[in-house]
């Protein structure tokens, strides 16, 4: 791992200026469909600065966008993506996933701290935290108990990242001055795991996929379609229901969950395409300039892979500009 020194953010900066949408009278949000996205949305729905202004408009599953109201499909660019890396012009976003960002309204912490300048060199220095923790930093919130910290470091497997990539996690926690979380990880990691095993895993284990290296299921939820009612909805009552996840978050964080929408009247499908990063990183970025306006969202999924979602197949056009495609452009 390269020993990257993160850019310093002046202590005098008003962090709220990094998220200008916080001052909107109405903040329409679309969230990621995993535990971090759900928790981040609930944080905003409950925080004193935003709780009376946040309105959940939809949920994004990387290859599908679900909207509460069909009429909102023409206003996506006016929304805020939470725990997302959207490339739609005009749309504000907040996230931490490694990305090649073409959206000037996107606040990505890898961009903010200078990691994205060269993903080939800096990939292993990418932000190892989660969006919920970044919201704590932006809103200048501090956890008040180990129980709260255990909840914070569960999502996106931050506590596992600390075990596997300790140097990088410590670097980021110090840069964000999250001393309470760092102290708990360094001195009471076993206590945090006990809380996770006793309170979180009994709920989240139902979402286990078998692919989690961390053994910490992340509660990805996917709406189903009701043909009679003609709506998309989250199943209720079973062990993998959104109700179980929301109840867990209410129990551990005291968050009111009624503002989190569970029924949607519109769905738009997208297509995955993965590009291979070869040669010089800056050359690859120049090649992407030719097709960037087609991107709905994007993410760097490994050191040499850049995945985008688009409305239509893009692989032939990409190959015209010398971009190497590693799949056939089909979604899952």
C-alpha positions as CSV (number, residue, x, y, z in Angstrom):
1,X,0.0,0.0,0.0
2,X,1.3,3.4,-0.9
3,X,1.6,5.8,2.0
4,X,-0.8,8.5,0.8
5,X,-1.2,11.6,2.8
6,X,-4.8,12.7,2.8
7,X,-5.5,16.3,1.9
8,X,-6.0,18.5,5.0
9,X,-9.5,20.1,5.4
10,X,-9.1,23.4,7.2
11,X,-10.7,23.4,10.7
12,X,-12.2,26.7,9.9
13,X,-14.3,25.4,7.0
14,X,-18.1,25.3,7.5
15,X,-18.7,21.7,6.6
16,X,-22.3,22.5,5.8
17,X,-21.1,24.5,2.9
18,X,-20.0,21.2,1.3
19,X,-23.6,20.1,1.2
20,X,-25.6,23.2,0.0
21,X,-28.8,21.2,-0.3
22,X,-29.0,21.2,3.5
23,X,-30.5,24.7,3.3
24,X,-33.2,23.8,0.8
25,X,-36.8,24.1,2.1
26,X,-37.5,20.6,0.7
27,X,-34.8,18.0,0.2
28,X,-35.9,15.2,-2.1
29,X,-33.6,12.1,-1.7
30,X,-32.9,8.9,-3.4
31,X,-31.0,6.3,-1.3
32,X,-28.9,3.3,-1.9
33,X,-30.7,0.0,-1.1
34,X,-28.2,-1.4,1.5
35,X,-27.9,-0.9,5.2
36,X,-25.6,2.1,5.0
37,X,-28.0,3.9,2.5
38,X,-31.0,3.1,4.7
39,X,-29.2,4.2,7.9
40,X,-27.9,7.4,6.2
41,X,-31.4,8.3,5.1
42,X,-32.8,7.7,8.5
43,X,-30.1,9.9,10.0
44,X,-31.3,12.8,7.7
45,X,-34.9,12.1,8.4
46,X,-34.3,12.4,12.1
47,X,-31.6,15.1,12.4
48,X,-32.8,18.5,13.8
49,X,-31.3,20.3,10.8
50,X,-33.0,18.2,8.2
51,X,-35.9,16.2,9.7
52,X,-38.7,18.5,8.6
53,X,-37.3,19.0,5.1
54,X,-36.3,15.5,3.9
55,X,-38.6,13.7,1.6
56,X,-37.7,10.2,0.4
57,X,-38.4,10.0,-3.3
58,X,-36.9,6.7,-4.3
59,X,-34.4,3.9,-3.9
60,X,-31.6,2.9,-6.3
61,X,-30.3,-0.7,-6.6
62,X,-27.5,0.0,-9.1
63,X,-29.4,-1.4,-12.0
64,X,-32.9,-0.2,-11.2
65,X,-34.4,3.1,-9.9
66,X,-37.6,2.9,-8.0
67,X,-39.6,6.1,-7.5
68,X,-42.5,6.7,-5.1
69,X,-44.3,8.8,-7.7
70,X,-44.0,8.3,-11.4
71,X,-44.2,12.0,-12.0
72,X,-40.8,12.4,-10.3
73,X,-39.1,10.6,-13.2
74,X,-38.6,14.0,-14.9
75,X,-37.1,15.6,-11.8
76,X,-34.3,13.2,-10.9
77,X,-31.7,15.8,-11.5
78,X,-33.2,17.9,-8.8
79,X,-32.8,15.2,-6.1
80,X,-30.0,14.3,-3.7
81,X,-28.5,10.8,-4.0
82,X,-27.5,9.4,-0.5
83,X,-24.7,6.8,-0.4
84,X,-24.7,7.0,-4.2
85,X,-22.3,8.1,-7.0
86,X,-24.8,9.4,-9.7
87,X,-23.5,11.0,-12.8
88,X,-26.8,12.7,-13.8
89,X,-26.1,16.4,-14.4
90,X,-27.5,18.7,-11.8
91,X,-28.1,16.0,-9.2
92,X,-26.4,16.3,-5.8
93,X,-24.8,13.2,-4.3
94,X,-23.0,12.1,-1.2
95,X,-20.9,9.0,-1.0
96,X,-17.6,7.4,-0.4
97,X,-17.2,4.7,-3.1
98,X,-14.1,5.0,-5.3
99,X,-15.2,6.6,-8.5
100,X,-14.2,8.6,-11.6
101,X,-16.5,11.6,-11.0
102,X,-18.0,13.7,-13.7
103,X,-20.7,15.3,-11.6
104,X,-19.6,18.6,-10.1
105,X,-22.5,18.4,-7.6
106,X,-21.3,15.1,-6.1
107,X,-19.5,15.2,-2.8
108,X,-17.3,12.1,-2.8
109,X,-14.9,11.8,0.1
110,X,-12.2,10.2,-2.1
111,X,-12.3,13.4,-4.2
112,X,-12.4,15.7,-1.2
113,X,-9.3,14.1,0.3
114,X,-7.4,13.8,-2.9
115,X,-7.5,10.0,-3.3
116,X,-9.3,10.0,-6.7
117,X,-6.5,11.8,-8.5
118,X,-5.1,8.5,-9.6
119,X,-7.0,5.4,-8.8
120,X,-4.3,3.0,-10.1
121,X,-1.8,4.4,-7.5
122,X,-4.3,5.2,-4.7
123,X,-6.9,2.5,-4.9
124,X,-5.8,0.9,-1.6
125,X,-6.1,4.2,0.1
126,X,-9.7,4.7,-0.8
127,X,-12.2,5.7,1.9
128,X,-12.8,2.6,4.1
129,X,-15.6,4.1,6.1
130,X,-19.3,4.5,5.3
131,X,-21.7,7.3,4.3
132,X,-23.3,7.3,7.8
133,X,-20.0,8.1,9.4
134,X,-19.4,10.8,6.8
135,X,-22.7,12.4,7.7
136,X,-21.6,12.4,11.4
137,X,-18.5,14.4,10.3
138,X,-20.5,16.8,8.1
139,X,-23.0,17.5,10.8
140,X,-20.3,17.6,13.5
141,X,-21.9,14.7,15.5
142,X,-20.0,12.6,18.0
143,X,-21.1,9.1,19.1
144,X,-22.0,8.9,22.8
145,X,-21.6,5.2,23.6
146,X,-20.0,2.0,22.4
147,X,-23.4,0.8,21.4
148,X,-23.7,3.7,19.0
149,X,-20.2,3.2,17.7
150,X,-20.9,-0.6,17.1
151,X,-23.8,0.4,15.0
152,X,-21.7,3.0,13.1
153,X,-18.8,0.6,12.3
154,X,-21.1,-2.3,11.3
155,X,-22.3,-0.8,8.0
156,X,-20.1,-1.4,5.0
157,X,-18.1,-3.6,7.4
158,X,-15.9,-0.8,8.7
159,X,-14.9,-2.9,11.7
160,X,-13.8,-5.6,9.4
161,X,-11.9,-3.0,7.3
162,X,-10.1,-2.0,10.5
163,X,-8.9,-5.6,11.0
164,X,-7.8,-6.1,7.4
165,X,-6.7,-2.6,6.4
166,X,-5.9,-1.0,9.8
167,X,-3.4,1.6,8.6
168,X,-5.9,3.0,6.1
169,X,-8.8,3.1,8.5
170,X,-6.7,4.8,11.2
171,X,-5.5,7.3,8.6
172,X,-9.1,8.2,7.7
173,X,-10.4,8.3,11.2
174,X,-7.6,10.7,12.2
175,X,-8.2,12.9,9.2
176,X,-11.8,13.2,10.1
177,X,-11.0,13.6,13.8
178,X,-13.2,10.7,14.8
179,X,-11.3,10.1,18.0
180,X,-14.2,8.4,19.8
181,X,-14.5,5.7,17.1
182,X,-10.7,5.2,16.8
183,X,-10.4,4.9,20.6
184,X,-13.2,2.2,20.7
185,X,-11.6,0.2,17.8
186,X,-8.1,0.4,19.3
187,X,-9.1,-0.4,22.9
188,X,-12.5,-2.1,22.9
189,X,-12.9,-3.9,19.6
190,X,-14.0,-7.1,21.4
191,X,-16.7,-5.1,23.2
192,X,-17.9,-3.7,19.9
193,X,-18.1,-7.2,18.4
194,X,-20.1,-8.4,21.3
195,X,-22.7,-5.7,20.7
196,X,-22.8,-6.6,17.0
197,X,-23.2,-10.3,17.8
198,X,-25.9,-9.7,20.4
199,X,-28.0,-6.9,18.8
200,X,-27.2,-6.6,15.1
201,X,-26.4,-10.0,13.6
202,X,-29.6,-11.7,14.9
203,X,-31.4,-9.4,12.4
204,X,-28.9,-9.1,9.6
205,X,-27.9,-12.8,9.4
206,X,-31.1,-13.4,7.5
207,X,-29.7,-11.3,4.6
208,X,-26.5,-13.4,4.3
209,X,-25.5,-14.0,0.7
210,X,-22.5,-16.2,1.2
211,X,-20.2,-13.7,-0.5
212,X,-19.4,-11.5,2.6
213,X,-15.8,-11.8,3.5
214,X,-16.5,-10.0,6.6
215,X,-19.4,-12.3,7.7
216,X,-21.4,-9.0,8.3
217,X,-24.5,-9.1,6.0
218,X,-25.3,-5.6,4.7
219,X,-29.1,-5.9,4.3
220,X,-29.5,-5.2,0.6
221,X,-33.3,-4.9,0.0
222,X,-35.1,-5.2,-3.3
223,X,-38.7,-4.3,-4.1
224,X,-41.1,-6.9,-5.4
225,X,-43.9,-6.2,-7.9
226,X,-47.6,-6.6,-6.9
227,X,-49.5,-7.1,-10.1
228,X,-52.9,-6.5,-8.6
229,X,-52.0,-3.2,-7.0
230,X,-49.5,-2.3,-9.7
231,X,-46.9,-1.2,-7.3
232,X,-43.4,-2.2,-6.2
233,X,-43.1,-2.8,-2.5
234,X,-40.8,-4.2,0.2
235,X,-42.1,-7.5,1.6
236,X,-43.2,-7.2,5.2
237,X,-43.1,-9.7,8.0
238,X,-40.5,-12.3,6.9
239,X,-37.0,-12.5,8.3
240,X,-35.6,-10.5,5.3
241,X,-38.1,-7.7,5.4
242,X,-37.4,-4.0,5.5
243,X,-39.5,-3.9,8.7
244,X,-36.8,-5.9,10.5
245,X,-34.1,-3.6,9.4
246,X,-36.0,-0.4,10.2
247,X,-36.9,-1.8,13.7
248,X,-33.3,-2.6,14.4
249,X,-32.3,1.0,13.5
250,X,-35.1,2.4,15.6
251,X,-34.1,0.2,18.6
252,X,-30.4,1.0,18.5
253,X,-30.5,4.7,17.4
254,X,-33.9,5.8,18.5
255,X,-34.7,6.9,14.9
256,X,-38.3,7.4,13.8
257,X,-38.7,5.3,10.6
258,X,-42.1,6.2,9.2
259,X,-40.5,8.6,6.7
260,X,-38.7,5.8,5.0
261,X,-40.8,4.8,2.0
262,X,-41.6,1.2,1.2
263,X,-43.9,1.4,-1.8
264,X,-43.0,2.7,-5.3
265,X,-45.1,3.4,-8.4
266,X,-42.3,3.6,-11.0
267,X,-39.2,1.6,-12.0
268,X,-36.6,2.4,-14.6
269,X,-34.1,-0.3,-15.6
270,X,-30.4,0.2,-16.4
271,X,-27.5,-1.8,-17.8
272,X,-24.2,-2.6,-16.3
273,X,-21.0,-2.2,-18.3
274,X,-17.5,-2.7,-16.9
275,X,-14.5,-1.1,-18.5
276,X,-10.9,-2.3,-18.0
277,X,-8.4,0.4,-16.9
278,X,-5.1,-0.3,-18.8
279,X,-2.1,1.9,-19.4
280,X,-2.0,5.4,-17.9
281,X,-4.9,6.4,-15.8
282,X,-5.2,9.9,-17.3
283,X,-5.4,8.4,-20.8
284,X,-8.3,6.3,-19.6
285,X,-10.1,9.3,-18.2
286,X,-9.7,11.2,-21.5
287,X,-11.2,8.2,-23.3
288,X,-14.2,8.3,-21.0
289,X,-14.8,11.9,-21.7
290,X,-16.4,10.8,-25.0
291,X,-19.2,8.9,-23.4
292,X,-19.5,10.3,-19.9
293,X,-22.9,11.9,-20.7
294,X,-24.4,8.5,-21.1
295,X,-23.6,7.5,-17.5
296,X,-26.4,7.2,-14.9
297,X,-24.0,6.1,-12.1
298,X,-20.5,4.6,-11.8
299,X,-18.0,3.1,-9.5
300,X,-14.5,1.7,-9.4
301,X,-15.1,-1.9,-8.5
302,X,-11.4,-3.0,-8.4
303,X,-8.1,-1.5,-9.2
304,X,-8.5,-2.0,-12.9
305,X,-12.3,-2.1,-13.3
306,X,-14.7,0.8,-13.8
307,X,-18.4,0.0,-13.9
308,X,-21.0,2.2,-15.3
309,X,-24.8,2.0,-15.6
310,X,-26.6,3.4,-18.6
311,X,-30.1,3.4,-20.1
312,X,-28.9,1.8,-23.4
313,X,-26.0,-0.6,-24.3
314,X,-22.8,1.4,-24.6
315,X,-20.1,-1.2,-25.3
316,X,-19.9,-0.7,-29.0
317,X,-19.6,3.1,-28.7
318,X,-17.0,2.7,-25.9
319,X,-14.9,0.4,-28.1
320,X,-14.8,3.0,-30.8
321,X,-12.8,5.2,-28.5
322,X,-10.4,2.4,-27.6
323,X,-12.0,1.6,-24.2
324,X,-11.7,-2.1,-23.3
325,X,-15.0,-3.7,-22.2
326,X,-14.9,-6.7,-19.9
327,X,-18.6,-7.7,-20.1
328,X,-21.3,-7.7,-22.8
329,X,-23.2,-4.7,-21.4
330,X,-25.9,-6.8,-19.8
331,X,-27.2,-6.2,-16.3
332,X,-27.9,-8.9,-13.9
